[in-house]
Amino acid sequence: MSIDYQRDIDAVQRIGAVPRILDVVCRLTGMGFAAVARVTDERWIACQVLDNVNFGLAPGGELEVETTLCHEIRQHREAIAIDDVAADQTYCAHHTPRIYGLQSYISVPIMLPGDRFFGTLCAIHTGTAKVNNPQMIGTFKLFAELIAWHLDASDQLDDATRQLRDERETAELREQFIAILGHDLRNPIASVNAGVDKMLRDGWTDRSPQLLGLMKDSISRMAKLVDDVMDFARARMGGGIPLDFDNNRAVAETLTHVVEEFRMAHPDRAIETVFDLSRNVGVDHVRLGQLVSNLLGNALTHGSEDHPVVVEAACDDNTFVLTVQNGGAPIPQTALERLFQPFQRGETPDAKGLGLGLFIAAEIARAHGGALTVASGDGSTRFTFSMPG
């Protein structure tokens, strides 16, 4: 797991007591430099510093971790205190005092709950100092515990804030979800129910095939709603939309199939295609068809009937790019900013479904390692899906 070092620096910087602690440390020991450091097996970073001797290290500054005694403290998690390096049998030949010109040194570990090592509270001086005694080491440990308590409290507050924000977002999504799903499922269910009642009442008549066709359309619409809900759930749960890549099937074949379906369903609308695909591209063809279907449906619903919808696809050695463009008034900037969020439905009377189409299309793009973007203006709107491959 990667470490957010800037977050750690900011957390120490927010502790109002730390500058006073460093000042007290320097006054008690007579040392010229004191710091709170974030120490890992890879980095030593100063989070807060008091430098009265121009040591030259500011907050955010780094030392090579292997050159520091804090590196050893991270391993054994015990305090180190040296009054006079030259007279200390353990550290008189140590590389750290030689590198930094130190004569005295004290450092104690800052331990977070769960035996987690954060870093050290340390002080150094170019002269000797009386620090290797129980009173001084105990004082440093007390200060380190105070800093650790503040850091843990800050972590808990951040976690609580994040959980509250997530719960609010989840509650809002749940309310939207229940309201929209209830509304959109009610109509096809009512349609199927009415058709069944009529057939039970009238028996088989000349209108029965037509009724069955309408009922089948309603069932298909309900199935689409359920599929969208499942995709939404997969994306929101963090697992992402699963893919089944196929490098052998032609992408143009998948795109043409989707376009022909829409041409049959919308014979009065012009849909043009421009494909420049010199090779096969590894994609999940079912999901790619779903992405194109969502974009085409959006373009036909919201685009101008006087302009054709244009589907273009091309690839070079490294990239596959698909675009769907329609004419018409540009999408307002406020709508553009939330276009790929769930439950965003258009304002036109033809707007149907849960408002998950573009959200799912964007998730499919992301699952392919690519991205879905939109540009709208000058009488047209253009969605672009690009991916490496």
URURMO-V442460 format. One record per residue. RES is the residue in three letters. PHI is phi in whole degrees, -180 to 180 (NA if undefined). BURIAL is + if it has 16 or more other ideal C-beta (glycine too) atoms within 10 Angstrom, else -. D_LAST is the distance of its C-alpha to the last C-alpha in Angstrom with 2 decimals. Layout:
res = {RES/RES}
phi = {PHI/PHI}
burial = {BURIAL/BURIAL}
d_last = {D_LAST/D_LAST}
This chain:
res = {MET/SER/ILE/ASP/TYR/GLN/ARG/ASP/ILE/ASP/ALA/VAL/GLN/ARG/ILE/GLY/ALA/VAL/PRO/ARG/ILE/LEU/ASP/VAL/VAL/CYS/ARG/LEU/THR/GLY/MET/GLY/PHE/ALA/ALA/VAL/ALA/ARG/VAL/THR/ASP/GLU/ARG/TRP/ILE/ALA/CYS/GLN/VAL/LEU/ASP/ASN/VAL/ASN/PHE/GLY/LEU/ALA/PRO/GLY/GLY/GLU/LEU/GLU/VAL/GLU/THR/THR/LEU/CYS/HIS/GLU/ILE/ARG/GLN/HIS/ARG/GLU/ALA/ILE/ALA/ILE/ASP/ASP/VAL/ALA/ALA/ASP/GLN/THR/TYR/CYS/ALA/HIS/HIS/THR/PRO/ARG/ILE/TYR/GLY/LEU/GLN/SER/TYR/ILE/SER/VAL/PRO/ILE/MET/LEU/PRO/GLY/ASP/ARG/PHE/PHE/GLY/THR/LEU/CYS/ALA/ILE/HIS/THR/GLY/THR/ALA/LYS/VAL/ASN/ASN/PRO/GLN/MET/ILE/GLY/THR/PHE/LYS/LEU/PHE/ALA/GLU/LEU/ILE/ALA/TRP/HIS/LEU/ASP/ALA/SER/ASP/GLN/LEU/ASP/ASP/ALA/THR/ARG/GLN/LEU/ARG/ASP/GLU/ARG/GLU/THR/ALA/GLU/LEU/ARG/GLU/GLN/PHE/ILE/ALA/ILE/LEU/GLY/HIS/ASP/LEU/ARG/ASN/PRO/ILE/ALA/SER/VAL/ASN/ALA/GLY/VAL/ASP/LYS/MET/LEU/ARG/ASP/GLY/TRP/THR/ASP/ARG/SER/PRO/GLN/LEU/LEU/GLY/LEU/MET/LYS/ASP/SER/ILE/SER/ARG/MET/ALA/LYS/LEU/VAL/ASP/ASP/VAL/MET/ASP/PHE/ALA/ARG/ALA/ARG/MET/GLY/GLY/GLY/ILE/PRO/LEU/ASP/PHE/ASP/ASN/ASN/ARG/ALA/VAL/ALA/GLU/THR/LEU/THR/HIS/VAL/VAL/GLU/GLU/PHE/ARG/MET/ALA/HIS/PRO/ASP/ARG/ALA/ILE/GLU/THR/VAL/PHE/ASP/LEU/SER/ARG/ASN/VAL/GLY/VAL/ASP/HIS/VAL/ARG/LEU/GLY/GLN/LEU/VAL/SER/ASN/LEU/LEU/GLY/ASN/ALA/LEU/THR/HIS/GLY/SER/GLU/ASP/HIS/PRO/VAL/VAL/VAL/GLU/ALA/ALA/CYS/ASP/ASP/ASN/THR/PHE/VAL/LEU/THR/VAL/GLN/ASN/GLY/GLY/ALA/PRO/ILE/PRO/GLN/THR/ALA/LEU/GLU/ARG/LEU/PHE/GLN/PRO/PHE/GLN/ARG/GLY/GLU/THR/PRO/ASP/ALA/LYS/GLY/LEU/GLY/LEU/GLY/LEU/PHE/ILE/ALA/ALA/GLU/ILE/ALA/ARG/ALA/HIS/GLY/GLY/ALA/LEU/THR/VAL/ALA/SER/GLY/ASP/GLY/SER/THR/ARG/PHE/THR/PHE/SER/MET/PRO/GLY}
phi = {NA/-72/-102/-89/-66/-64/-62/-66/-61/-62/-63/-68/-62/-79/-82/-63/-78/-62/-58/-69/-62/-64/-64/-63/-58/-67/-69/-67/-92/76/-84/-98/-139/-141/-156/-105/-119/-92/-128/-126/-72/-115/-142/-121/-129/-76/-94/-148/-140/-124/-121/-98/-125/55/-64/93/-118/-109/-53/94/-73/-128/-120/-63/-60/-70/-88/-106/-73/-61/-62/-71/-63/-61/-82/-101/59/-124/-69/-125/-137/-131/-77/-146/-57/-62/-98/-95/-64/-76/-115/-64/-109/-73/-69/-63/-59/-68/-65/-104/66/-93/-114/-140/-161/-147/-154/-130/-74/-103/-109/-92/-53/82/58/-95/-86/-94/175/-141/-105/-137/-146/-137/-155/-83/-114/-79/-155/-92/-124/-88/-148/-58/-65/-70/-64/-63/-63/-62/-63/-63/-63/-64/-65/-64/-64/-62/-62/-64/-65/-66/-62/-65/-61/-65/-66/-61/-64/-64/-64/-65/-64/-64/-64/-64/-66/-65/-63/-64/-63/-64/-64/-63/-65/-62/-60/-64/-65/-72/-62/-60/-68/-76/-79/-61/-66/-66/-64/-63/-66/-64/-62/-65/-66/-63/-58/-66/-69/-66/-80/-99/74/-78/-132/-63/-86/-59/-58/-65/-61/-63/-63/-64/-64/-64/-61/-65/-66/-63/-66/-63/-63/-64/-61/-64/-61/-63/-62/-64/-64/-61/-63/-61/-67/-72/-79/92/-78/77/-84/-70/-126/-127/-73/-138/-92/-97/-87/-75/-64/-59/-65/-64/-65/-63/-61/-65/-62/-63/-59/-72/-63/-69/-77/-131/-65/-89/-112/-91/-124/-107/-128/-137/-113/-130/-120/-85/-153/-77/-122/-74/-139/-87/-68/-65/-70/-62/-61/-65/-61/-64/-61/-64/-70/-66/-60/-65/-65/-71/-72/-104/-83/-71/-70/-83/-121/-72/-90/-115/-110/-122/-145/-152/-146/-117/-69/-124/-138/-115/-130/-126/-131/-129/-126/-133/-88/129/-64/-67/-77/-58/-59/-63/-76/-58/-66/-121/-64/-96/-84/-68/67/-97/-111/-67/-94/-78/-62/-84/-65/-131/84/-86/77/-108/-57/-73/-61/-66/-59/-66/-68/-64/-60/-66/-63/-82/81/-117/-151/-115/-126/-140/-133/-138/163/54/82/-152/-128/-131/-97/-127/-109/-128/-151/-72/149}
burial = {-/-/-/-/+/-/-/+/+/-/+/+/-/-/+/-/-/+/-/-/+/+/-/-/+/+/-/+/+/-/+/+/+/+/+/+/+/+/+/+/-/-/-/+/+/+/+/+/+/+/+/-/-/-/+/-/+/-/-/-/+/-/+/-/+/-/-/+/+/+/+/-/+/+/-/-/-/-/+/+/+/+/+/-/+/-/-/+/-/-/+/-/-/+/-/+/+/-/-/+/-/+/+/+/+/+/+/+/+/+/+/-/-/-/-/-/+/+/+/+/+/+/+/+/+/-/-/-/+/-/+/+/-/-/-/+/+/-/+/+/+/-/+/+/-/+/+/+/-/+/+/+/-/+/-/-/-/-/-/-/-/-/-/-/-/-/-/-/-/-/-/-/-/-/-/-/+/-/-/+/+/-/-/+/+/-/-/+/-/-/+/+/-/-/+/-/-/-/+/-/-/-/-/-/-/-/-/-/-/-/+/-/-/+/+/-/-/+/-/-/+/+/-/+/+/-/-/+/-/-/+/+/-/+/+/-/-/-/-/-/+/-/+/-/-/+/-/-/-/-/+/-/-/+/+/-/-/+/+/-/-/+/-/-/-/-/-/-/+/-/+/-/-/-/+/-/+/-/-/+/+/+/+/+/+/-/+/+/+/+/+/+/+/+/+/+/+/+/+/+/+/+/+/-/-/-/+/+/+/+/+/+/+/-/+/-/-/-/-/+/-/+/+/+/+/+/+/+/-/-/+/-/-/-/-/-/-/-/+/+/-/+/+/+/-/+/-/-/-/-/-/+/+/+/+/+/+/+/+/+/+/+/+/+/+/+/+/+/-/+/-/+/-/+/-/+/-/-/-/+/+/+/+/+/+/+/+/-/+}
d_last = {27.89/27.64/30.94/31.46/34.05/34.69/35.57/38.04/39.56/39.97/41.56/44.18/44.76/45.62/48.39/51.49/53.55/51.47/52.98/56.43/55.67/54.63/57.76/59.97/58.34/59.17/62.67/63.44/62.25/63.13/59.64/57.84/54.22/52.74/49.22/47.11/44.05/40.80/40.41/37.63/36.99/34.76/36.41/39.82/39.76/42.86/42.84/46.37/48.81/52.48/53.07/56.72/56.53/53.65/51.47/48.61/46.23/45.17/43.25/39.63/40.76/39.79/41.51/40.08/40.47/41.87/44.64/45.97/48.43/46.37/43.88/46.73/47.79/44.33/44.86/48.50/48.74/52.29/53.93/54.79/57.82/59.38/62.62/62.88/60.25/62.82/64.99/62.27/62.12/58.60/56.89/59.16/56.84/53.56/50.86/50.19/53.71/53.67/50.31/51.29/55.05/55.99/59.45/58.99/56.12/55.56/52.46/51.97/48.86/47.60/46.83/45.19/46.00/44.53/45.30/42.35/42.81/42.03/43.68/47.15/50.08/51.39/53.97/54.86/57.75/58.92/62.38/63.73/63.75/65.24/62.19/62.50/64.70/64.28/65.03/62.34/59.69/60.57/60.25/56.77/55.74/57.09/55.11/51.93/52.51/53.02/49.72/47.95/49.60/48.36/44.78/44.82/46.40/43.69/40.97/42.78/43.18/39.47/38.64/41.25/40.02/36.41/37.62/39.85/37.08/34.79/37.75/38.51/34.97/35.01/38.44/37.44/34.38/36.61/39.24/36.82/35.24/38.65/40.00/37.16/36.59/40.36/40.62/37.78/38.79/42.46/42.22/40.51/42.70/45.76/44.76/44.44/47.66/49.55/48.46/49.56/52.87/53.57/52.93/55.09/57.78/57.74/56.51/54.62/55.11/53.67/51.44/50.00/46.96/46.11/46.60/44.38/41.62/41.93/41.98/38.83/37.07/38.33/37.12/33.64/33.64/34.76/32.06/29.42/31.09/31.04/27.32/26.63/28.97/27.25/23.79/25.57/27.33/24.25/22.64/26.00/26.80/23.91/22.22/19.45/18.44/17.68/14.74/14.78/11.43/11.97/10.09/13.33/14.18/13.61/12.18/15.06/17.50/16.66/16.88/20.04/21.65/21.42/22.71/25.55/26.64/27.08/28.85/31.29/31.88/32.33/34.00/35.47/32.20/30.13/26.38/24.60/21.18/19.31/16.30/14.73/12.17/12.74/10.52/9.41/6.27/6.70/8.62/12.26/13.96/17.15/15.81/13.77/17.13/18.95/17.05/17.74/21.23/21.99/21.01/22.92/25.86/26.00/25.94/28.68/30.76/30.78/30.18/33.06/34.26/35.15/31.58/28.84/25.67/22.76/19.34/16.77/13.20/11.39/8.34/8.67/7.58/5.28/5.15/6.12/9.73/12.52/16.10/19.40/22.53/26.18/29.44/32.16/33.49/31.16/30.41/32.82/31.50/32.95/31.00/27.70/28.05/28.17/26.13/23.50/26.27/27.64/30.68/30.29/31.80/32.69/36.28/36.67/38.90/36.03/33.98/33.60/31.98/31.54/29.54/26.49/24.17/22.37/22.49/20.80/18.17/17.42/17.42/14.95/12.57/13.38/13.04/9.33/9.25/9.52/12.84/15.25/17.78/20.85/23.12/26.53/29.37/31.24/31.57/28.01/25.40/21.67/19.02/15.46/12.41/9.39/6.32/3.76/0.00}
